[in-house]
Amino acid sequence: MDAAEMYREKLDRLEAVIHGKEPDRVPVTAMMTLFHAHYAGYTAQDVMFDSVKNRDAALKVARDFDFDSMLALTGLEGTFMSLALLHSAPSLVPTGRFMEGHFHEILKDVYTKWPGMELAEDSHPQFIGKEIMKVEEYKDLTENPGEFLNRVCLPRICKALSDPGSPESNAALALFGAEMGKSGAAMGGLVQDLAQCGFPTFPMSFSYAPLDVIGDFLRDIKNIVLDFYRYPDDVKRAVDALTPLLIESARVTGAVPPEMQKAIGTNVVECFFPLHLNEYLNPKLYEEFYWPSLKKVLEEVIAMGQTPYVLFEGRHDAHLETLLELPKGKVIAVFDKTDPRKVRDVLGDHVILSSGPPNSLLIGGTPQKVDDYMKSMLEDCKEGGLMIYPGVDGGISGDAKPENVQAVLKAVKKYGTY
Amino acid sequence: MTDEREDFINALVDLDETKCIELLKKRIAAKEDPKIILDDVRKATDIVGEKFEEGRFFVSDLMMAGEILKQAMEALKPAFGVGAMESKGTIIIGTVGGDVHDIGKNIVVALLEADGFTVIDLGVDEAPEVFVEAIRKHKPLVVGLSGLLTEATESMKETVEAITAAGLRDQVKIIVGGGRTDEETREYTGADDWSDDAASGVKKFRKLAGVQ
């Protein structure tokens, strides 16, 4: 089979599941940050800071592993930046969405730590976060989120922008712009290279749970959790003020030109939502602070014709029923620690289910153990359509054993056919 | 039990920060035996842990409880005088090399301290040698290796190996913990136990330390 046929076959398989049908077999969508680096003999620093090495590593994995799609994600959370740019520079929102190593070098953001900089050269880059906004400032955020993010937060988040108008700040912005251009080109190039190897990549738009914007970027997780008890009304008002920005972010990033849709061969647009506070909250807090605004954003994104691609990080068991409030079959739902069997019990095929073996198994297990795990999961959950997300807790680990990842692909061909 | 004591315990369990600390300060001002107050703090902590295990409390509830406990312990310590608060023993805890996450670890530390352990918190991104040195210095009952990244598993394994190589493995119990740990992680790293939540983690620390 040539690459173009392979591309069509994989795309058809993925599209079938997204459209609520059973394809020839269950597809495998791979996400990785370091697996490709280690597989190709590179360090974390190599792939984070050198796009040629990153491409080389990703293509090596693409040649050796028969995934149905794959994404080498070298960036950390950076939605604060895409929201800051949303109204004044919408075309930069997609590249500004992730904090890359080079962006961090230039902007000196206080959230992230990188291999070869704050961390050892082969460590995973990490988003740690920081309290940027004081409790008293909830009202300023609520009054005008865009202004507040730009004028007050950016100078606090990025040390290089701490003195707006200074030579250092202007230089950082100019360098950041240039680096965004390079990064966007490298990303686009890799997507094209992967396509030529037969791997489709759906166009991706970007949004976020409104409360996570506050938890991740403004108040820090440890403070937002206390704010629910201490300042509930301030939190709710801020969430309401942020919600339109998250809808707008999806609209801006999801507007794929028809000629591009034709070239890619699909009109599916996946809108990426990594959820963070979901696991922290009890059902009462979830339904009071988190879900109403997220639901609103999801409904709007679905109405735009996009397919929300939601990572339900951690354990989402207690909140599963709320997903029944969304239209059926419109959301791809990746469950991390929630047993996919439980999802089927509670939701049936109301969401497009994605799950996979945890990294503990890919790191410490054996191909036989992986095979057993996959057999059981596929037999129990494949009916009605399923996608496999290997290393479901954050993507395939840099320490996953290649033979265990191969075992996932073998198992899908053995037990995942219809 | 008096109504006052019950009100205090309930305020902590209900995560009513203001009321709980107010009642605590009243009790301290009334020169009540600090041991009795501490008993109540522990009773409340136990109930919080149980509620978590029963699925009625979630991580945010534990974080709020941890915050109240921290304030309560700070207020209570002076009432005991220097060194008079009895310790159940020493525990060393830290996030392993290459990982700088600490939310989970910090909740565990707050719960362990309220439970009466002396906790040496090594911080984050700590190399195996740092754990080895700390074990030599503090002679802990239990060592907790924390981490969130999937790559932390490898660092946990290396840390256990370093403790073994230093000839200290049979002197301590080791527990690995974090959102991504499971039985597979325990087996791979060679630890004695594992936990992916703070409440059951504290129970396991107690068990490994051989105390109630």
Interface residues (C-beta under 8 A of the other chain):
Chain A: L34 K113 L119 A120 D122 S123 H124 Q126 I128 I221 K222 V225 L226 F228 Y229 R230 L277 E279 Y280 L281 N282 L285 G314 A318 K337 P358 N359 S360 L361 I363 G364 G365 G391 D393 G394 S397 G398 D399 A400
Chain B: L15 E17 G55 R56 F57 F58 V59 S60 D61 M63 M64 E67 G97 G98 D99 V100 H101 I103 N106 D125 L149 T150 E151 T153 E154 G179 R180 T181 D182 E184 T185 E187 Y188 D196
